[in-house]
């Protein structure tokens, strides 16, 4: 079964509650489908409570406390509220290079990107890590592609120029849409390179999966999916990674584990089909989360920034 981070809460909900939710949406299809679609979208955009971490996540955050203390903390304002950004300077004694913007995935935060951040710092890069709205140290309990792209754009404008944007999972999809200018009213963000780690490609597939999971009927789903165009300016079908990455034509490295159970390997293949400016590297046995801390992945991401560019020309 296809799974993706925004819906870990939904897939793991208690059986009785899940049955209740499915029954409620099934009934609403016949009574108030437009309302059901709007409610479904708000449920879809609802972020996990950052204060309610599991034991493993709590330990990871605690272990990263000293690491986080080394960063300069910034509070930036977007149209949707405030976001927190951590600025890590290069390691002392390293030749100074450029700036890398790091974006975590859904239900994640800067602390979980520690290995990647340290890898780029050791190579001489300044690293800027954004806590997306409703995540980590950024307030709120709501996140959409629109608010994410807006936050990334504000961070990029503030700290750029950017040598690269590195995104894990949902953060990778956000990075692609940010450089492609996929949200009306938000200018494309300029970055020399992209590194997409375990990133989903098709937002339509994610919406369809969520709709099936909560038992959205056809009429309710139409309103649910229609909310995308209402807030982003383009219909849901616009948000397919292969097309947006082909349009942006930014040299990109896609890193994915064939055994990823949250974002299927086909999503990586979809990105790779965007053109010759995209390279796909497989890493066996790392799943969706272990991939973040693996030294091989860090080394691939860091070395990609110093390789000769192979930029496609958009026609």
N, C-alpha and C positions, 0 to 999 in steps of 0.2 A: 504493500500500500504506500502510495506517495505521501510523504510527510514533509512539512516545512516549519521552521521555527515559530512563526507567528501563532501557530495553532497547536503548540505543544499542550497548552492549557485545555484546548478543546478535545484533543484526542485522548487526553488522560483524565477527563472529567469522570466523576462517579457514574456508573451505569444508569442509576435511576434519574440523576440530573440530566444526563445526556438524552435519555428517553423523553424526559419532560420537554427539553429544548426542541428536540426534533418534532414532537407532537405539537408544540406551540406554533412553530413555523409552518408545519403542515396545515394546521387549522387557519392560520393567518393568510395563507395563499388564497383561501376562498372568501375571507371576510375583509381583510385590509392588506392586499399585497404591496401597495406602495409603502405603507408604514413598515411592513415586515422587511422590505428591502433596505429602508433607511436604518432600521434597528440592526440589521445584519451587518451593514457597513460599519456602524459604530462598534459593534462587537469585534469585527475584523480589525479595526484600528486600535483597539484597546490594548495597552501594553501591560506586561506583568508588573506587579508591585516590586520596585527595586529594593525595598526593605525586606521583602519576604524571600530571602535566598535559601536555597537548599544547603545542606551541610558542606558539600563539596565546593559550592560556589563561595560560601562564607570563608572557607579556609583559603581559597585562591585569592580573595579580596584581602584577607588579613596578611597573607604572604607578600602581597604586592604593595603593602602600605609604605614601606621604605622607598620602593621604586617610585611610587606616585609622589612622594614628598620631594623628589629631586626635580620635579617639573614645576614650571610656572603655570599657575592656574588663571585662565581668562574666562570672563563671562561675556558672551556676545548676544546681541539682540536681533531676532528675526521677526518676520511678520506674525509668527505663531508663538512668540514668547522667547524666553532665554534658553541658551544652550551653554554647556560648559566645555571648554577646550583646554587640553593640557599640552604645554610646549616643552619638549625635551631637547636640550642642547646636545651637540655631538660630544662624544667622550673626549676628555682632556688629552691633548697630544695628537689627536687624529687630524689629518688634513681636512679642511672644511670643504664640504661639497654643497649640495642644495637642500631643498626642503621636501619632505615626504608627508602627505596627509594620509592618516590611517583612519578607517571607518569600520567599526565593529558590526556584528550582526544583530538580529532580533534577540531580545532577552540576554544581551551581552553588555559589555562595558570596556572602558580603557584597560582596566586591570587584566582582562583576559587576553589582551593583545601584547602582553609584556615581552614575549620572546621575539616577536617581529620588531617591536620598537627598539629593543636592545640591539638587535642585529643591524638595523639601519644606523643607530647611534654609533656603534662600533666601527661602521664603515665611513663615518664622518658626516652623516646627514643630521640636520635638524629635523625632528619628527614632531608633527602636530597631530594629536589624537583627539577626535571629537566624540563626546558622549551624545548620541542622538536624542532628540526629544523623548521624554518619558523613560530614559535609560540612565543608569549609573548616577552621575552627579547632576544631570539635567532634570529639571522639574517636569511635571505633567504625567499624564497617563494615556496619551494619544499620539500615535505616529502614523503618518501616511507617506507615500512616495513624495508627495508635494512638500510636506513639511521637512522631510529628510533632505531632499534636493536643495530646498531653500537654505537649510542649516549648513550643508556642505558648501554651497555657493558663498555664503557669508564668510565662513572660515577660510575658504580659498582666496577670496578677495582680500581678506585681512592679512593673511600670512604668506600669500604668494609672492613671486611666481613659484609654481609647483613643478618639481622634477617628476613627481609621480603621485598617483593616488592608489592606495592599497586598500582593498575592501574584502572582508570575509562575509560570506553568506549574503544576507540582505544588504549589507554594506557594499558588496561588489555590484549588486544590481543598482544601488543608489549611485555609485561612482559612474557607471555607464550612462545612466540617465542624466547625471549632472553635466558630463562633458558633451553629451549629445544635445543638450538644451531641450529636454523632453517635456518640460513644464512651461506652459505659456506664462510670460511675465517674468521668467527667471532666465537670465542670459546664460549661454553655455560657459562652463568653467574650463579654462585653459589648463591643461596638464600635458607634460611631455610623454608620459607613459601611464599605463594602467596595469595593476596586478590584481587579478580576480581569483580569490581562493574560495572554493566550494560555493560558488555563486549561482543562484537561480537565474534562469533566462526568461521564462515566460510568465508574466503576470496573469494573462488570461487563464493559464493552466492552474495557477494558485487560486484564483477566484473560483474557478469551476470546482476545484477540489473542496474548498471551504463550503461552497453552496451545497454540494452533495452531502457533506458531513453534517450540516445542521438541517438538512432536508428543506432547502429553499425550492419552492415551486417555480415554474417558468415565469409567471408574471412578477413574482417577488424578486427573482434573480435579475430581471430586466432593470428594475429600479436599483438593485444592489450594484450591478456592473455600471449602470449609468451614472452613478455618483462620481466615477473616475473622471469622465468628461466634464462634469459639472465643476469639479475643483481643480482639475489639471489642464483643462482646455483641449485635450485630445481623448478620443475614445479608448476603451480598455485595450482593444486590438493593437494600438500603437505601441504598447509596452512589451515588445518582444526583443530580447537582448541582441539577437543576431542582427536584426535590422538596425537597431540604434547604434551598435558598435561598427557596423559597416558604414553608417552615416557619419559617425564621428571620425573614423579612420585614424585613431590614435594607436600607436604600437602597444599591444597588450599581451600579457602572459596570463594564461589560464591554468591554474593548478587545481587538480581535482583527484579525489580518491575513488576508484571504481566501486568500492564497498560503501560509499556514502549512502546512508539510509534516509537522510532528510532531504537532500537535493540530489536527484538522480544523475548518473554519469551522462545521460543524454543532454542535460543542460550544458555541460562543458563542451560537448560535441557541437551543440547549437552555436555557442559563441565562436568556436573555431571555424565554423562555416562562414563567418562574417567577411573573411578575406585573408590575403597573405600577410597582413600586418598583425595577425593573431597567431600566437603559438600556444599549443596545448601540451602541458606536461602532466603525466599521470604519476601519482605517488600511491603505491599499493599499501593497503592495510591501515590507513589512517582515519577512516571514517569522516565524520563531519566536524568534530571538535578537536580531536587529537592532532589533526593536521596543523593547527595553529602553533603548537609548541615544538614541532619536529624540526631538528636542525637542518635537514635536507631542504625543507620547504623555505626556511628562513634564508638559506644560502642561495636557493634559486631566485627568490624575490630580490635579494640584494644585488646579485650579479647581473640580473636582467637590466638594471639601471645603467650599467656601464657598457652594454652591448651596442654595436652599431644599429642605428634605427633602420627599420624597414617600414616606412609609412606609406600606406596606400593613398592613392589620389582619388578623392571623391568626385564623381562626375555629375 
